[in-house]
Amino acid sequence: MRQLFFVCWFFVSASYAQVQDPILFQERVFDFGDVSEEAGPAVHEFMFTNTTARVVRILSVQASCGCTTPAWTREPVEPGKTGFIKAAFDPRGRPGYFNKTLTVTSDASAAVITLVVKGTVVKGEAPVNSADFQIAAGSLRFRTKSFNLGKVFINKPLEKKKFVVRNVANQPVRILEVRPAAGWVVDFPQAVQPGVTAELAVGVNAAELGQYGFQTGHVEITTDDPEQPVKNFALFATVEESFPTLTADEAKTAPVLGLETLTLEFGRIKSGTTVDRAVWLKNAGKKDLQIRALQANCTCVTATVEKTLLKPGEMTRLRVVFNTEGRKYLQQKAITIYSTDPRTPVQRLTITANVAE
């Protein structure tokens, strides 16, 4: 009976949310199509209307990737008036298909809204612009302070992503030693000639790391550069599991991870307290479902499940503990759930709370 109630509640709630949107977007998904790697940021504005009877304010917009920069209407939006959420996707160094999200929080509702921009970056040779190399490490110049690989897969062979470095000195800079953290690979040229832009390649053995979600590493590069012999860089990647496209028959029997809710509301709580809530998870498919990992985006949140293997129709509780020490006002955190649901192997549970002093 409890399982039947859960399934009915899930679909009724979903239908209700679609009708009652306090801020109504003209679209929630935009496809850029083919995007040239050399063309600069691809920009799209999502327009929305305030359908409530009061003023609405956009509180925050969080992009799923540093490659996507959000902007939004900062002023309060009057009833019946419109506002915008802008997404600017930078295609440089990101050839192939992309799918990025913007998570929108407003004071109209505790529920968040997810917008999607997607497309395919057409790879090309971007012209070298010395003005792009603003990060100094002795005689070498880089475009970024760190090397972010984006999404990598734990069940696929290691792939390397290319980055560029420029030598602004009058003499070569020789690379004496490259020491990446365990599981990471960094291929650096033996030397970078003066006035020349060279390529380096960075990769991560996700299977060796053995962890899902956002992962960090570092690399120490020893050179003969008199200005700065030793150079250190942070390394980043988001580890997921890759699943093949399902046939129609496979889709009928595949495991399906269902969440009781996508937003867990703690309400108004006092700063310095620790609060505990639970959300039901269910395998709504016809094959076993494995919960691979849980990852919170804040050390103030911990998440555990009673069971990681769910038989068809089986449920388990996801326990969420939020420590409010040192926090106040509106708080929004998230827990990412990695599972063997082949259609949605990555799902996010958003946590909201209003922390009072």
Helices and strands as residue ranges (DSSP letters): H 2-19, E 23-25, E 29-36, E 42-50, E 58-63, E 68-72, E 82-89, E 96-106, E 109-122, G 130-132, E 135-137, E 140-142, E 146-153, E 160-167, E 173-180, E 184-187, E 191-192, E 197-204, H 206-209, E 213-223, E 230-240, H 248-253, E 257-259, E 263-270, E 274-283, E 289-296, E 301-305, E 309-310, E 315-323, E 329-339, E 346-356
